[in-house]
């Protein structure tokens, strides 16, 4: 699957900026809920291993995820749930484990049937959707790391996978908030880093989203307020969507306020 290679390259791009950092540097807080860079790595490592384990079948995945789900159900935060599993792994050792695990996960999905169904914390999904979600999460959490380090990320056209996930979760965004799903979904026209133009849904003059694919990905992953982008939302449906867009699973999350998430 090309998406497995896209995930690999996304992970390597994040690893490259983290490579020079010390243990102390990795404890630097980000603008995402006060998580440290180390917290981000632990989160990505846990769910990369979970995704790879899902390819081994329902029993293997169940054995892996059950203790984590029990902790979540007891009221532990998604952040706190990773610490028992990490068992003290931190700093450079955690960085190395995450980097090695990301390569292993990419290798496993590269050989997988894209249509194979795999278990997950939420509904089952295809292997293709699973590795696309891993790229999305790596890219999204990578944003707070680049921001914290004051670095500008060089994006590539693999961002199309994240944008596609954003478009595909239009309905989910509203259902998750118990709001009626508007019909039709907006026409989406985005420009990728290479200048390529990508389109989704039926063209509509009065119901559309247009602009940068990177900025659209930032909005649907909630790493930027739509007010901090140059995205153009035409019509009430498109405007409301970008105000609450959420392409990831879990309870409804409010996007950051204007100026709340930014490069240091």
MIKENU-355046 format. One line per 2 residues: number of its first residue (from 1); their letters; for each residue x, y, z of C-alpha. Coordinates in steps of 0.2 Angstrom, whole numbers, plus 5000, padded with zeros to 4 digits. Example, Ala and Ser with C-alpha at 12.3 -4.5 7.8 and 13.67 -1.06 7.14 Angstrom:
<rs>
1	AS	5062 4978 5039 | 5068 4995 5036
</rs>
This chain:
<rs>
1	XX	5000 5000 5000 | 5006 5017 4995
3	XX	4998 5024 5011 | 5010 5013 5022
5	XX	5025 5022 5013 | 5016 5038 5016
7	XX	5015 5034 5035 | 5033 5029 5035
9	XX	5039 5045 5027 | 5028 5055 5039
11	XX	5036 5047 5054 | 5054 5049 5047
13	XX	5050 5068 5044 | 5045 5069 5062
15	XX	5060 5059 5068 | 5072 5070 5058
17	XX	5068 5085 5068 | 5068 5075 5085
19	XX	5085 5067 5082 | 5096 5080 5090
21	XX	5085 5082 5105 | 5091 5077 5123
23	XX	5080 5069 5136 | 5077 5087 5143
25	XX	5072 5094 5126 | 5059 5080 5125
27	XX	5051 5085 5141 | 5047 5102 5133
29	XX	5028 5106 5134 | 5018 5109 5118
31	XX	5003 5119 5115 | 4992 5103 5114
33	XX	4984 5101 5131 | 5001 5104 5139
35	XX	5007 5087 5132 | 5026 5086 5131
37	XX	5035 5081 5116 | 5039 5065 5126
39	XX	5020 5063 5129 | 5017 5064 5110
41	XX	5030 5051 5106 | 5022 5039 5119
43	XX	5005 5041 5112 | 5010 5038 5094
45	XX	5021 5023 5099 | 5006 5015 5109
47	XX	4994 5016 5094 | 5007 5012 5081
49	XX	5010 4996 5090 | 4991 4993 5092
51	XX	4988 4995 5074 | 5002 4983 5069
53	XX	4995 4971 5082 | 4978 4972 5074
55	XX	4985 4964 5058 | 4988 4948 5069
57	XX	4970 4945 5072 | 4956 4949 5084
59	XX	4963 4938 5099 | 4980 4947 5098
61	XX	4973 4964 5097 | 4960 4960 5111
63	XX	4974 4955 5122 | 4984 4971 5119
65	XX	4970 4983 5120 | 4959 4977 5134
67	XX	4970 4983 5149 | 4971 5000 5140
69	XX	4952 5001 5137 | 4949 4996 5155
71	XX	4960 5011 5161 | 4950 5022 5149
73	XX	4933 5016 5156 | 4939 5019 5174
75	XX	4941 5037 5170 | 4960 5039 5166
77	XX	4964 5051 5152 | 4970 5045 5135
79	XX	4987 5052 5140 | 4988 5043 5157
81	XX	4983 5027 5149 | 4999 5026 5140
83	XX	5010 5026 5155 | 5007 5008 5162
85	XX	5010 5001 5145 | 5026 5012 5143
87	XX	5032 5005 5160 | 5045 5019 5162
89	XX	5051 5020 5144 | 5055 5039 5142
91	XX	5067 5051 5134 | 5079 5045 5120
93	XX	5075 5027 5124 | 5056 5031 5120
95	XX	5061 5041 5104 | 5071 5026 5098
97	XX	5057 5014 5102 | 5044 5024 5093
99	XX	5056 5026 5078 | 5059 5008 5077
101	XX	5041 5004 5080 | 5035 5016 5066
103	XX	5046 5007 5053 | 5039 4990 5059
105	XX	5021 4996 5057 | 5025 5003 5040
107	XX	5033 4986 5035 | 5018 4976 5041
109	XX	5005 4987 5032 | 5015 4987 5016
111	XX	5012 4968 5015 | 4994 4969 5021
113	XX	4978 4967 5010 | 4971 4985 5009
115	XX	4953 4978 5011 | 4957 4967 5026
117	XX	4946 4971 5041 | 4955 4975 5057
119	XX	4949 4977 5075 | 4951 4994 5083
121	XX	4946 5003 5099 | 4930 5010 5089
123	XX	4922 5001 5075 | 4932 4989 5064
125	XX	4940 4997 5049 | 4950 4992 5033
127	XX	4969 4990 5034 | 4970 5004 5022
129	XX	4959 5016 5033 | 4970 5010 5048
131	XX	4987 5015 5041 | 4979 5031 5034
133	XX	4974 5035 5052 | 4991 5032 5058
135	XX	4998 5044 5045 | 4985 5057 5050
137	XX	4989 5056 5069 | 5008 5056 5066
139	XX	5006 5072 5055 | 4993 5080 5067
141	XX	5003 5077 5083 | 5019 5081 5073
143	XX	5012 5099 5071 | 5013 5103 5089
145	XX	5030 5096 5090 | 5036 5107 5075
147	XX	5026 5122 5083 | 5035 5119 5100
149	XX	5052 5119 5092 | 5048 5134 5081
151	XX	5051 5124 5065 | 5042 5125 5048
153	XX	5037 5108 5042 | 5040 5105 5023
155	XX	5024 5096 5018 | 5022 5085 5003
157	XX	5008 5078 4992 | 5005 5064 5004
159	XX	4995 5076 5014 | 4981 5071 5002
161	XX	4978 5056 5012 | 4974 5067 5028
163	XX	4963 5079 5017 | 4954 5064 5010
165	XX	4951 5058 5028 | 4944 5075 5032
167	XX	4932 5075 5018 | 4927 5057 5022
169	XX	4922 5062 5040 | 4911 5076 5035
171	XX	4895 5067 5041 | 4904 5060 5057
173	XX	4908 5077 5062 | 4890 5081 5064
175	XX	4884 5064 5070 | 4897 5065 5084
177	XX	4889 5081 5090 | 4871 5074 5088
179	XX	4868 5087 5075 | 4859 5083 5059
181	XX	4870 5080 5044 | 4868 5093 5031
183	XX	4864 5087 5013 | 4873 5089 5001
185	XX	4891 5089 5007 | 4901 5103 5001
187	XX	4912 5103 4986 | 4930 5103 4991
189	XX	4944 5110 4980 | 4961 5110 4988
191	XX	4979 5114 4981 | 4993 5102 4987
193	XX	5011 5107 4991 | 5016 5103 4973
195	XX	5003 5114 4966 | 4992 5099 4961
197	XX	4973 5102 4963 | 4962 5089 4971
199	XX	4943 5089 4971 | 4929 5080 4981
201	XX	4910 5080 4979 | 4899 5088 4967
203	XX	4904 5106 4961 | 4892 5118 4969
205	XX	4894 5137 4968 | 4885 5141 4985
207	XX	4892 5126 4995 | 4911 5124 4995
209	XX	4927 5124 5003 | 4943 5130 4994
211	XX	4961 5133 4998 | 4977 5125 5004
213	XX	4976 5106 5007 | 4989 5109 5021
215	XX	4978 5122 5030 | 4962 5111 5027
217	XX	4972 5096 5035 | 4976 5107 5050
219	XX	4958 5112 5052 | 4951 5094 5051
221	XX	4964 5088 5063 | 4961 5103 5075
223	XX	4979 5109 5075 | 4974 5126 5069
225	XX	4958 5137 5071 | 4950 5140 5054
227	XX	4952 5158 5058 | 4971 5156 5057
229	XX	4970 5150 5039 | 4965 5157 5022
231	XX	4953 5143 5019 | 4937 5150 5010
233	XX	4921 5142 5016 | 4906 5146 5005
235	XX	4888 5144 5012 | 4881 5140 5029
237	XX	4885 5121 5028 | 4904 5123 5024
239	XX	4906 5137 5037 | 4898 5126 5051
241	XX	4908 5111 5045 | 4925 5120 5047
243	XX	4920 5127 5064 | 4918 5110 5071
245	XX	4927 5098 5059 | 4935 5083 5068
247	XX	4942 5069 5057 | 4948 5058 5072
249	XX	4938 5046 5083 | 4932 5050 5101
251	XX	4920 5062 5109 | 4917 5079 5101
253	XX	4932 5090 5103 | 4932 5109 5101
255	XX	4945 5116 5089 | 4957 5128 5096
257	XX	4952 5146 5097 | 4960 5159 5085
259	XX	4979 5161 5089 | 4979 5147 5102
261	XX	4989 5135 5091 | 5005 5143 5083
263	XX	5023 5141 5079 | 5034 5146 5094
</rs>
